[in-house]
Amino acid sequence: MATLWEITQEFLSLASIIEEAGGEATDEMMEELAINRENFGHKAEGYAKLILKWESEIDTAAAEIKRIQAIKKTKENSVARLKETLLHALTLYGQDGKWETPLMKLSTRRSQAVEIVDETELPEAFFVVKKEASKTAIGAALKSGEEVPGAFLKENVSLQIK
């Protein structure tokens, strides 16, 4: 049995021959077209079933990713709380911020971090501006007939399976 691509190529070839003949198709050409349509229907149904199956598997995978991300977040929160509790205890009971056991060494380390209290009071020099094209504004301008250099409206055709 031919692939969907091969069936499409055969159809296009036959359509081209019929067009060159001024739209006249022989009985043999019509028979060939019918067979191709039959093959297409069978192949298209197979493709559609596979697409629906894989879309379902994608949805299942996305749900599993969310579930695993929730587990990850819970573990991260638990680790953060345990670290905070251990750090507090180490500062109270450790000698110079250190504690040693037969299996591990615990110690504290000092670091610095910038904390912003009120962003509205910061000078402009300390802001980073991100330049990003607004597809919404560009689309509206193009639809209203305005010419936008470097952009155009592209019409897409998508497949629907019901």
VEXNU-489634 format. One line per 8 residues: their letters; for each residue z, y negated, x of N, C-alpha, C. Coordinates in steps of 0.2 Angstrom, whole numbers, plus 5000, padded with zeros to 4 digits. Layout:
% VEXNU-489634
a> Z,Y,X,Z,Y,X,Z,Y,X ~ ...
END
This chain:
% VEXNU-489634
matlweit> 5000,5006,5004,5000,5000,5000,5000,4994,5004 ~ 4996,4989,5003,4995,4983,5007,5002,4978,5006 ~ 5003,4974,5011,5008,4970,5011,5006,4964,5007 ~ 5011,4960,5005,5010,4954,5001,5005,4949,5004 ~ 5006,4948,5011,5002,4944,5015,4995,4946,5014 ~ 4994,4953,5015,4987,4956,5015,4984,4955,5008 ~ 4988,4956,5003,4985,4955,4996,4983,4948,4995 ~ 4987,4943,4998,4985,4936,4997,4979,4934,5001
qeflslas> 4978,4937,5007,4972,4936,5011,4966,4939,5007 ~ 4967,4945,5005,4961,4948,5001,4959,4943,4995 ~ 4964,4941,4991,4963,4937,4985,4959,4930,4987 ~ 4962,4927,4993,4959,4921,4995,4951,4922,4997 ~ 4950,4928,5001,4943,4929,5003,4939,4930,4997 ~ 4941,4934,4992,4937,4935,4986,4936,4929,4982 ~ 4941,4925,4982,4940,4918,4978,4935,4914,4982 ~ 4935,4914,4988,4930,4910,4992,4923,4913,4991
iieeagge> 4922,4919,4991,4916,4922,4989,4913,4920,4982 ~ 4918,4921,4977,4916,4919,4971,4914,4912,4970 ~ 4918,4907,4974,4917,4900,4974,4910,4899,4977 ~ 4908,4902,4982,4902,4901,4986,4896,4904,4981 ~ 4897,4908,4977,4892,4911,4972,4892,4907,4966 ~ 4895,4901,4966,4894,4896,4960,4899,4898,4955 ~ 4904,4902,4956,4908,4904,4951,4906,4911,4948 ~ 4901,4914,4950,4898,4920,4947,4902,4926,4951
atdemmee> 4905,4930,4947,4909,4936,4950,4905,4942,4947 ~ 4904,4947,4951,4901,4953,4949,4907,4958,4946 ~ 4905,4963,4943,4910,4967,4940,4915,4970,4945 ~ 4911,4972,4951,4915,4975,4957,4920,4970,4959 ~ 4918,4963,4960,4923,4958,4962,4929,4957,4957 ~ 4927,4958,4951,4933,4957,4945,4938,4963,4946 ~ 4935,4969,4947,4939,4975,4948,4943,4974,4954 ~ 4941,4972,4959,4945,4971,4966,4950,4966,4964
lainrenf> 4949,4960,4961,4954,4955,4959,4959,4958,4955 ~ 4958,4963,4950,4962,4966,4945,4967,4970,4950 ~ 4964,4974,4954,4968,4978,4958,4973,4974,4962 ~ 4971,4969,4965,4975,4964,4969,4981,4961,4965 ~ 4979,4959,4959,4984,4957,4954,4989,4962,4953 ~ 4987,4968,4952,4992,4974,4951,4996,4975,4957 ~ 4993,4975,4963,4997,4976,4969,5002,4970,4970 ~ 5000,4964,4968,5004,4958,4969,5010,4958,4964
ghkaegya> 5009,4960,4958,5014,4961,4954,5020,4966,4956 ~ 5018,4971,4959,5022,4976,4962,5026,4973,4968 ~ 5022,4971,4972,5025,4968,4978,5030,4962,4977 ~ 5027,4957,4972,5031,4951,4971,5038,4953,4968 ~ 5038,4959,4963,5044,4961,4960,5049,4964,4966 ~ 5046,4967,4970,5050,4970,4976,5053,4964,4980 ~ 5049,4959,4982,5051,4953,4985,5057,4950,4982 ~ 5056,4949,4975,5061,4945,4971,5067,4949,4971
klilkwes> 5067,4956,4970,5073,4960,4970,5077,4959,4976 ~ 5073,4959,4982,5076,4959,4988,5079,4952,4989 ~ 5076,4947,4987,5079,4940,4988,5085,4939,4983 ~ 5085,4942,4977,5091,4941,4973,5097,4945,4976 ~ 5095,4951,4979,5100,4955,4982,5104,4951,4988 ~ 5099,4949,4992,5102,4945,4998,5105,4939,4996 ~ 5103,4935,4991,5107,4929,4989,5114,4931,4986 ~ 5114,4937,4983,5121,4939,4981,5125,4941,4987
eidtaaae> 5122,4944,4992,5126,4946,4998,5128,4939,5002 ~ 5124,4934,5001,5126,4928,5004,5132,4925,5001 ~ 5132,4925,4994,5137,4922,4990,5144,4926,4992 ~ 5143,4933,4992,5149,4937,4994,5152,4935,5001 ~ 5147,4934,5006,5149,4932,5012,5152,4925,5013 ~ 5150,4921,5009,5153,4914,5008,5160,4914,5006 ~ 5161,4918,5000,5168,4919,4997,5172,4922,5003 ~ 5170,4927,5006,5174,4931,5011,5176,4926,5017
ikriqaik> 5171,4921,5019,5172,4916,5024,5178,4912,5022 ~ 5177,4910,5015,5183,4905,5013,5189,4909,5013 ~ 5190,4915,5011,5196,4919,5011,5199,4919,5018 ~ 5194,4921,5023,5197,4921,5030,5199,4915,5033 ~ 5195,4909,5031,5197,4903,5033,5204,4901,5030 ~ 5206,4903,5024,5212,4902,5021,5218,4905,5025 ~ 5216,4912,5027,5221,4915,5031,5222,4912,5038 ~ 5216,4910,5041,5217,4906,5047,5221,4900,5046
ktkensva> 5220,4896,5041,5224,4890,5040,5231,4891,5039 ~ 5233,4897,5036,5240,4899,5035,5243,4900,5041 ~ 5239,4904,5045,5242,4906,5052,5243,4900,5057 ~ 5238,4896,5056,5238,4890,5061,5245,4885,5059 ~ 5246,4885,5052,5252,4881,5050,5258,4884,5052 ~ 5258,4891,5051,5264,4895,5054,5265,4894,5061 ~ 5260,4894,5065,5261,4894,5072,5263,4887,5074 ~ 5261,4881,5070,5263,4875,5072,5270,4874,5070
rlketllh> 5273,4877,5064,5280,4876,5063,5284,4880,5068 ~ 5282,4886,5070,5286,4890,5075,5286,4886,5081 ~ 5281,4883,5084,5281,4879,5090,5285,4873,5089 ~ 5285,4870,5084,5290,4864,5083,5297,4866,5083 ~ 5299,4872,5080,5305,4874,5080,5307,4876,5087 ~ 5303,4880,5090,5305,4882,5097,5305,4876,5102 ~ 5301,4871,5101,5301,4865,5105,5308,4861,5104 ~ 5310,4861,5098,5316,4858,5096,5322,4861,5099
altlygqd> 5322,4868,5099,5328,4872,5102,5327,4872,5109 ~ 5322,4872,5112,5321,4871,5119,5324,4865,5122 ~ 5322,4859,5119,5325,4853,5121,5333,4853,5120 ~ 5336,4856,5115,5343,4856,5114,5346,4861,5119 ~ 5343,4867,5120,5347,4872,5124,5344,4874,5131 ~ 5338,4871,5132,5335,4873,5139,5338,4868,5144 ~ 5337,4871,5151,5339,4867,5156,5333,4863,5159 ~ 5333,4856,5158,5328,4852,5160,5321,4854,5157
gkwetplm> 5322,4856,5150,5316,4857,5147,5313,4864,5149 ~ 5317,4868,5152,5314,4875,5154,5319,4880,5152 ~ 5316,4886,5151,5319,4892,5149,5315,4898,5151 ~ 5319,4903,5154,5315,4909,5157,5318,4915,5154 ~ 5314,4920,5152,5316,4926,5149,5312,4932,5154 ~ 5314,4938,5153,5311,4943,5157,5303,4943,5156 ~ 5301,4941,5150,5294,4942,5148,5290,4935,5149 ~ 5293,4930,5148,5289,4923,5148,5294,4917,5151
klstrrsq> 5290,4912,5152,5293,4906,5154,5292,4901,5149 ~ 5296,4897,5146,5295,4892,5142,5297,4885,5145 ~ 5293,4880,5144,5294,4873,5147,5291,4868,5143 ~ 5293,4862,5143,5290,4856,5140,5286,4853,5145 ~ 5281,4849,5142,5276,4845,5146,5275,4838,5142 ~ 5275,4833,5145,5274,4826,5142,5267,4825,5143 ~ 5265,4821,5137,5258,4819,5137,5258,4812,5133 ~ 5252,4809,5132,5251,4803,5128,5246,4804,5123
aveivdet> 5246,4801,5118,5241,4800,5113,5241,4794,5109 ~ 5235,4791,5108,5235,4785,5104,5236,4786,5097 ~ 5241,4782,5094,5242,4782,5087,5240,4776,5084 ~ 5236,4776,5079,5234,4769,5076,5238,4768,5069 ~ 5241,4763,5069,5246,4761,5064,5242,4758,5058 ~ 5238,4753,5060,5234,4749,5055,5227,4748,5057 ~ 5222,4751,5055,5215,4751,5057,5212,4744,5056 ~ 5214,4741,5051,5212,4734,5049,5213,4729,5054
elpeaffv> 5219,4730,5058,5221,4725,5063,5217,4726,5070 ~ 5214,4731,5071,5210,4732,5077,5204,4728,5078 ~ 5203,4725,5084,5197,4721,5086,5191,4725,5085 ~ 5185,4722,5083,5179,4726,5082,5177,4729,5089 ~ 5179,4727,5095,5177,4730,5101,5179,4738,5101 ~ 5184,4739,5097,5187,4746,5098,5184,4751,5092 ~ 5179,4749,5089,5176,4753,5084,5169,4756,5086 ~ 5167,4762,5084,5161,4765,5086,5157,4765,5080
vkkeaskt> 5151,4762,5080,5146,4762,5074,5141,4767,5075 ~ 5141,4771,5070,5136,4777,5070,5130,4775,5066 ~ 5124,4775,5069,5118,4773,5066,5115,4779,5062 ~ 5114,4779,5056,5111,4785,5052,5106,4782,5047 ~ 5100,4785,5046,5095,4783,5041,5098,4785,5034 ~ 5097,4781,5030,5099,4782,5023,5093,4785,5019 ~ 5092,4791,5018,5087,4794,5015,5086,4792,5007 ~ 5092,4791,5004,5092,4788,4997,5089,4782,4997
aigaalks> 5090,4777,5001,5087,4770,5001,5080,4771,5003 ~ 5078,4775,5008,5071,4776,5010,5067,4779,5004 ~ 5070,4784,5001,5067,4787,4995,5065,4782,4989 ~ 5070,4778,4988,5070,4773,4983,5064,4768,4984 ~ 5064,4766,4990,5059,4761,4993,5052,4764,4992 ~ 5051,4770,4994,5045,4773,4994,5042,4774,4987 ~ 5047,4776,4983,5045,4778,4976,5043,4771,4972 ~ 5046,4766,4974,5044,4759,4971,5038,4756,4974
geevpgaf> 5034,4760,4979,5028,4758,4981,5028,4754,4988 ~ 5034,4753,4990,5035,4750,4997,5033,4754,5002 ~ 5030,4752,5008,5029,4755,5014,5034,4755,5018 ~ 5036,4761,5021,5042,4762,5026,5039,4765,5032 ~ 5038,4761,5037,5035,4764,5043,5040,4770,5046 ~ 5037,4776,5048,5041,4781,5050,5043,4786,5045 ~ 5042,4785,5039,5044,4789,5033,5039,4790,5028 ~ 5039,4795,5024,5034,4796,5019,5038,4801,5014
lkenvslq> 5035,4801,5007,5038,4806,5003,5034,4812,5003 ~ 5038,4818,5004,5035,4824,5005,5036,4828,4998 ~ 5031,4831,4995,5032,4835,4989,5033,4842,4991 ~ 5038,4845,4989,5040,4852,4990,5039,4856,4984 ~ 5037,4862,4985,5036,4867,4980,5041,4873,4981 ~ 5045,4874,4977,5050,4880,4978,5049,4885,4973 ~ 5052,4891,4975,5051,4897,4971,5057,4898,4966 ~ 5056,4899,4960,5062,4901,4955,5061,4908,4953
ik> 5067,4911,4953,5067,4918,4951,5072,4919,4945 ~ 5070,4921,4940,5074,4921,4934,5074,4928,4931
END
